[in-house]
Amino acid sequence: MRAARFAIFASALLFCALASTASAAVRPIDIAGFAFSPQSVTITVGDTITWTNRDTFQHSARVAGVGTTPTLSQGQSGSLIFNAAGTFPYDCGIHGPSMTGTIIVRAAATAPPTQPPTAVPTQAPTSAPTVAPTATPTPTAAATSAAPSASPTPSVAVAAPTQQAPAPAAANDGGGTAPLLIGGAVIALLAVAAFAL
C-alpha cells in the first residue's frame, strides 16, 4: 500500500516536472545595498523577472519598453513579463542611474519543421524485346531436282521476361517517439520505487 502511494506520488512529480519545462520561467532578482543582484540576467521570451526588495529603503525596477514595478517596501516583490527578444537595461524608478541592471531576452527556441519522407519512385517492369523468328528459305526449282537434303532447322531465340523486385515502401517515422520515452521513464520510475520499498 505504501509502495503504491509512493509510486503515484513519484509519477505526479515526474508529470509536473515535464509540464513545467514547457511553461515560462520566473527568475528572481534581489534588491539589496542599493544594487540589483544579479545585475545581469539572461531569460527567454515569455519569462518573468521578479524583483524582491531586501533593503529598508523603497525601490522599484523601471524597464524601458516593458514597464515599471510598483514601489517596493522591504520584503515586497514586483514582477514584469518580457515578451520580446532583446537587451533591456533598467534602473530603480526612485534612485535612477545610481542603481542599474540588464535583462537579456533570447528568442524562444523553435523546433525545426519536420520534412516528409521522400518516396522512392516506382519503376515499371522492363518488357523483353520481341524477337522475330527466322524464316526458312524457299527452295528454288533447281534445288528440287537435286537429291532431297535435310531442311535446316530454324533457330528461334526466346527471351524470358525479366522481373524487377518491387520498390520498398517509404519509411515513415512520424516523430512519435516522445510519448513512448516519457511513458518508459514513468514505468521505470514506478519499478524503482516499488523495488525500493
C-alpha positions as MATLAB code, in Angstrom:
seq = 'MRAARFAIFASALLFCALASTASAAVRPIDIAGFAFSPQSVTITVGDTITWTNRDTFQHSARVAGVGTTPTLSQGQSGSLIFNAAGTFPYDCGIHGPSMTGTIIVRAAATAPPTQPPTAVPTQAPTSAPTVAPTATPTPTAAATSAAPSASPTPSVAVAAPTQQAPAPAAANDGGGTAPLLIGGAVIALLAVAAFAL';
ca = [
       0.000    0.000    0.000;
       2.824    2.434    0.886;
       4.695    1.443   -2.258;
       1.661    2.199   -4.409;
       1.164    5.624   -2.799;
       4.852    6.403   -3.221;
       4.742    5.340   -6.867;
       1.719    7.570   -7.531;
       3.428   10.486   -5.803;
       6.641    9.944   -7.807;
       4.653    9.774  -11.046;
       2.871   13.021  -10.202;
       6.216   14.719   -9.544;
       7.563   13.461  -12.869;
       4.465   14.746  -14.677;
       4.798   18.170  -13.024;
       8.481   18.339  -13.936;
       7.758   17.531  -17.573;
       4.898   20.027  -17.701;
       6.982   22.804  -16.160;
       9.660   22.507  -18.849;
       7.141   23.699  -21.417;
       5.962   26.712  -19.373;
       7.591   30.093  -18.860;
      10.177   30.513  -16.124;
      10.277   33.046  -13.281;
      13.724   34.457  -12.465;
      14.320   36.283   -9.148;
      16.418   39.424   -8.640;
      17.112   40.773   -5.150;
      17.420   44.459   -4.339;
      19.924   44.950   -1.505;
      22.504   47.591   -0.625;
      21.164   49.900   -3.341;
      22.019   47.323   -6.036;
      20.294   44.642   -8.122;
      21.607   41.105   -7.622;
      22.364   39.569  -10.031;
      22.945   42.695  -12.058;
      22.580   40.910  -15.421;
      20.124   38.070  -16.143;
      19.515   36.102  -19.354;
      15.997   34.752  -19.932;
      13.769   33.511  -22.791;
      10.850   35.356  -24.395;
       7.760   34.886  -22.211;
       9.740   34.548  -18.955;
       9.056   36.708  -15.883;
      11.503   38.634  -13.704;
      10.507   39.120  -10.047;
      12.345   41.776   -8.031;
      12.266   41.470   -4.227;
      13.330   44.406   -2.056;
      15.683   43.313    0.756;
      16.614   46.918    1.675;
      14.994   49.053    4.349;
      14.576   51.784    1.700;
      11.922   51.696   -1.012;
      12.912   50.736   -4.575;
      11.347   49.779   -7.901;
      12.523   48.408  -11.255;
      11.923   50.552  -14.359;
      12.485   48.825  -17.725;
      12.170   50.953  -20.875;
       9.636   49.494  -23.290;
       8.400   46.895  -20.768;
       7.131   48.705  -17.667;
       7.831   49.579  -14.041;
       7.164   47.590  -10.898;
       5.214   49.219   -8.076;
       7.236   50.934   -5.375;
       8.514   48.087   -3.195;
       8.997   48.365    0.557;
      11.223   45.900    2.430;
      10.118   42.291    1.766;
       7.790   43.187   -1.097;
       8.111   41.841   -4.675;
       7.114   43.060   -8.132;
       7.226   41.265  -11.485;
       7.384   42.064  -15.194;
       6.915   39.692  -18.161;
       9.295   40.002  -21.127;
       7.502   39.183  -24.401;
      10.134   40.379  -26.898;
      13.738   39.396  -27.541;
      16.479   41.956  -26.961;
      18.676   43.578  -24.315;
      16.788   45.677  -21.764;
      18.775   47.976  -19.457;
      16.822   49.048  -16.377;
      17.212   51.169  -13.263;
      15.494   51.931   -9.981;
      12.422   54.091  -10.521;
      13.283   56.011   -7.336;
      17.098   56.215   -7.362;
      17.661   56.382  -11.134;
      21.019   55.646  -12.795;
      22.783   55.009   -9.474;
      21.066   51.580   -9.469;
      21.122   49.763  -12.834;
      20.846   46.277  -14.261;
      20.368   44.445  -17.569;
      17.889   41.823  -18.762;
      18.918   39.843  -21.871;
      15.931   38.158  -23.516;
      16.607   35.375  -26.031;
      14.113   34.267  -28.671;
      12.203   31.132  -27.766;
      13.655   28.001  -29.312;
      11.532   26.554  -32.084;
      11.649   23.013  -33.326;
      12.799   22.610  -36.916;
       9.997   21.704  -39.323;
       9.541   18.012  -39.948;
      10.263   17.095  -43.548;
       8.031   14.426  -45.094;
       9.925   11.305  -46.135;
      10.970   11.139  -49.775;
       9.093    8.404  -51.609;
      11.151    6.040  -53.734;
       9.869    6.245  -57.320;
       8.314    3.021  -58.612;
       9.787    1.788  -61.879;
       7.688   -0.013  -64.447;
       8.907   -3.562  -65.207;
      11.045   -3.787  -68.346;
       9.465   -5.967  -71.004;
      11.668   -8.278  -73.068;
      12.158   -7.257  -76.689;
      10.188   -9.297  -79.227;
      12.479  -11.397  -81.458;
      11.238  -12.018  -84.985;
      11.516  -15.708  -85.986;
      13.973  -16.536  -88.740;
      12.128  -17.570  -91.928;
      13.050  -20.866  -93.651;
      14.389  -20.157  -97.133;
      12.138  -21.376 -100.012;
      13.902  -23.915 -102.215;
      14.371  -22.942 -105.855;
      13.420  -25.132 -108.840;
      16.999  -26.281 -109.348;
      17.214  -27.391 -105.792;
      14.071  -29.501 -106.064;
      15.527  -31.668 -108.814;
      18.527  -32.482 -106.753;
      18.548  -35.027 -104.053;
      16.489  -34.048 -101.160;
      18.513  -32.650  -98.370;
      17.647  -32.072  -94.802;
      15.993  -28.775  -94.309;
      17.836  -26.601  -91.797;
      16.027  -26.234  -88.510;
      15.231  -22.651  -87.839;
      16.600  -21.325  -84.591;
      14.341  -19.070  -82.649;
      15.623  -17.108  -79.694;
      13.105  -16.932  -76.897;
      13.561  -14.120  -74.440;
      12.413  -14.747  -70.913;
      10.628  -11.790  -69.335;
      12.609  -10.098  -66.604;
      11.058   -9.222  -63.310;
      12.112   -6.420  -61.081;
      11.719   -6.535  -57.332;
       9.086   -4.097  -56.101;
      10.462   -0.887  -54.654;
      10.482   -0.774  -50.853;
       7.814    1.374  -49.271;
       8.968    4.727  -47.989;
       9.771    4.767  -44.322;
       7.551    6.960  -42.194;
       8.803    7.558  -38.666;
       6.256   10.261  -37.827;
       8.297   11.522  -34.853;
       6.022    9.866  -32.298;
       8.794    8.601  -30.007;
       8.472   11.330  -27.381;
       5.320    9.858  -25.716;
       6.962    6.436  -25.666;
      10.072    7.836  -23.973;
       8.023    9.628  -21.334;
       5.900    6.524  -20.738;
       9.037    4.397  -20.427;
      10.501    6.838  -17.919;
       7.340    6.690  -15.811;
       7.309    2.869  -15.842;
      10.987    2.720  -14.898;
      10.407    5.193  -12.060;
       7.497    3.117  -10.773;
       9.560   -0.062  -10.887;
      12.450    1.525   -8.957;
      10.064    2.940   -6.358;
       8.331   -0.407   -5.876;
      11.668   -2.209   -5.606;
      12.973    0.305   -3.059;
      10.012   -0.238   -0.762;
];
